[in-house]
Amino acid sequence: MAMAWIGWVLATAAANAAAAPPAAEGARTLVHQGLERHYVVRAPASASAALPLVLVLHGGGGNAAISEQMTGFTDKAMREGFVVVYPEGTARRGSGRLLTWNAGHCCGHAMERRVDDVGFIRALVDRLVAERLVDPRRVYVTGMSNGAMMAHRLGIELPDRIAAIAPVVGALFGDEPKPAKPVAALMINGRLDASVPPAGGAPGGRFPWAWDGKPALPALAQGSFWAAANGCGDTPEATERGPLAQWRYRCTPGREVELLIVADNGHAWPGGRAGSRRGDTPSTAVDATDLIWRFFQRQVKQR
């Protein structure tokens, strides 16, 4: 059923990818466990020292080009002076389309084949650090949907390499282990999201077969999980301004935990572009890319 979902639901994402500008000038490969993995690097031309790194993970069925267009992170990186990398998931052998990440309970091919995406990202970060392109104390991960779930998994399993994560319209499932070290976390969800409902439960919208059947926890559980992992206070400060509801936990510097729910946002990147022609229209009330980068700037991995 999951592969049927990949072939049927995400064809629009593949069509959108075909219209995306070529990324050949930044495209690179890395062989991990016998698989040739792909990623796109965007770095300021004048960089003379190791810079912060932001990894942006596409959603299920997406790719690097879609993530770059959807989030606008390349423009942000060129203006602010950091490296942004767009890794790609995997698909059936011989296919570069309809890519997914193995986030545990989602999604599609990568989940079914138990692809070692954690190992791939570990090897990718290590390569970029070895090339002296990025600062190992300022490595950050964000992503949307399946990419958001993967960002959670990377924070949990690679806390020695990742300073902060920022999952967008993602979720946790309740069986995640506690990470060995603190990782700062900013979560952004949409109140209108029918695909990853903020109230938790089974997936809805046009994605009913994306997961393995385990229901997701409510969006707020993401904050509770990372607050406990980072040794923060139990009760967050809750505020609401217009369409933006925010929960901020009392944490020490470098271990911050925040959760935002955008009232007029569905399964989309707030302030960005829709992931496909049939995708939800993103909220224009907030810019997730701006919020995420401001959050990342405050987080530095402790030695």
N, C-alpha and C positions, 0 to 999 in steps of 0.2 A: 504493500500500500504506500509506503514512503516513497518508493521510486516512481510510482504512478503520480504522486503529488509533485515530485520534482519535474517530471515531464509535462504535466498539465498546467499546474499553477504558475510555474516560474518561466514559462516561455516568453512572457512579456518582459521579464528582466533581461533575458538573452537578446531580445530585439532591441532593447534600450542600449545594451552593451555594444551592439553593432554600430549604433549611431554615435558612440562616444569617441572623442579624439584619440588618435594613437598615442601609446605611452612607450614606444620602442626605445626612445632615448634614455629612459630610466629603467628599462626592464632588465631583470637579472634572474639567474637561476641558482638553485642550491639542491644538491642531491641528498636526500635524507631517507634512510632505510630503503634504498633502491628506487625511490620515487623522485622524479625531477620536479622540484617545487619552484614556483614562480613568485616574484615580488617586484614592485616598482619603487624606486628611490627618488625622492625629491629633496635636494639639499641646496641651500644658498650658495651661489657661485663663489662668493668671497669668504667662505668659511675658512678660518686659519687655526681653529682649535676645536676640540671635541664639543659637540652641541647636544642639547636635549633631543631625545628621540620620541616621536609619537607614532605608534603602530595603529593603523586604522583597518579594522576587520570588516569586510563586506557582509551583508546579510545572506541568507540562504538563496542560492541561485544567482548571486551577484558575482562581481569580479572587481579588480583594482580600478578599472576605468569608471565603473558605476560609483564606487566609494569616493573617488576623487571628485567627480561631478556633484554628487549628492551633498557632500559635507563642506566643500570649499576649503579643506584643510591645506591644500597646496598654497593657495594665496595667503592664508594665515601664516604658514611656515616661512614664506619668502619675506613677509613683512616683519615678523617677530624674530626671525633668526634661529630656527630649529630645523631638524631633519624630520620629514614625514615619510613613512614607508607604508605601502599598501600591499600586504601579503595576500596570497590567494589560496583558497581551499582546494579541494580535489573533487573530481567527478569520475565517471566510468572511464576505464582505460581508453585512451585515444580521443577523449573529448575534453575540450577546454571550456565548455559551457556548463551552466547549471552547477556551479561549484558550491560546496558546503563545508562546514567545520564539524569536527567531532567534539561537541560540547557536553557529551555524556548522554543526555536524553534527547538530543536534537543535533544534527538533522540529516536526513536522507542518506546518501552514499557514504559520507565520512563516518556517520554514526554507525551504520550497518556494518561497515568494514573495519571499524575501530581504528581508523587512521590515527597515527601518532602525531597529531597537530601540536601537542605540547612540546614534543621533542623537536619538531620543525621550528617552532618559534624560539625555543632555547638556542638551537644552532644558529638561527638567523641573528639573534641579538649578539651572540658570541662573535659571529663573523663581523658585524658592524663595529663592535667594540675593538676587536683585533685590528681592524682597518683604521682605528683611531678616528673614526667618523663621528662617534657618539660618546657621550659621557655615561659610564655605567651606573652612576648614581641618579641619573635623570632619564629613566626609561619608563614610558607610559603606554598604556593600551586602552583604546576605545573601540567601539564597534556597535553595529545595529542588529537587533533581532538575534539571529543565529550567531552573528559576530559578537553581540553583547553577551550572550550566554558563554561564548568562548572566552571573552574578556574576564568574566568571573572565574572560569576554570584556570586561566593563566595566572590570575592573581593568587588563587589558592595553591597551585602547584609550582609556581615559579616566584615565590615571594622574595627570594634572594636576588632576583634580577629586576623585578618590577617595583617601581616606587608608588605608582598609583594606577587605578583603572577608572574608566568612565563608561559603563554599559548604557546604551540607549535603547529603549523599548525592549529590555531583556527581563530575565527572571531567574530565580533559584528554585530548587525542587525539594530541599529539605534533607537530602542525604549527603550534602557536601561536607568534607572534613574541614576542620579548622586549619588554616594555613600556619606554617611553622614560624612565620614572622609577620609583623603588621604590614598592611598595604592600604594606603589611603584610597577611598572609594567615593565617587560621585555617580549616583544613578539618576537617570532621567526617563520617565515614563509618560505616556499619554492617556488621559482619562477616557478618551474615545476609542482606545485601541481594542479592536475586536479580535485581533490575531494573537496577541499576548495580553489577555485581559488584566487590568490592574487589580482586580478583585481576586485573581488567581483562578485555578481550575484548569479544565481542558482547553486546548487551543480552539479558537473560533475563526470567524472571518472566512477567508479563502484558503486557510492553511490547516484544515482539520487532521491531516495525516502527516504533518511535519515531524512530530515527536514520536517517542516510543510508547506513548500511552500514559506515562506518569504525569499527573496534574502538577502545574506550577503553583508555587506559593504566592500569596498576595504581594504586590509590589513593595509594600512597606517592610516585608520580611528581609529584603535585601539590606536595608539599613540596619536592622537588628543584628543580622549575621555579621556584618563587617564591624559594627560597633563592639560586639562581643570579642571578635577576633583581634581588634586593635586596642582593647582595654579602655574603651570609652565609657562614658556614663550611660546608664540604661534608658533614661528618658530624654528624648530629643526636644529641642525648642522648635515649636511649630509656628509658622507664620504663613500668611496668605496675602498676596498682592495681586489684584486683578486675576488673570487666569493662571497665576503661578503659585502653587502650594509648595512649601519647603519645610523639610525636617532636617535640623542640624544637631548633631550629637556633640557633647562635650568631650573633646579629644585633645591629646597633646599634639604639638606641631609635628607635621610629617605623617600623622595618623588620622587625618581628618576624614569624617564620614558625613555625607549629605545626600539627601534624596529629594528630587523635584518631581512633581506631577503637573503637567501642563494641561489645563482644562480643555482647550480647543485643539488638541493634537491627538491623532490616531496612531496608526502604525507607520510612523514617518520620522524623519530627522528634523526636529524643530529648527526653523530658520533656513533650512536647506532646500534641496529639490526632491521631488517625489522619486522613489526608486524605480518606478516603471510607469508606463502610461495609465495603467489601471490601479496604481498605488494610491494610498491616502494622500490628501493634500497636507503638507506640513504647516504647522502653526507659524504665523509671522509675529507672534507676540514676544518670542524669545529666540535667541540665536544659540543653539546648542554648541556650535564650534567655539564661539567666543567664551561661553560659560566654562566649557571643558578646559580650554587652554589657560584661562585665569586660574582654575582650580589646580591644574598640573603645575603651574609656575610656583606654587607655594609648597610643593611636595618634593623632598629630596630624600633618597634612600639613606638610612642611617648605616654607618659602617659597623 
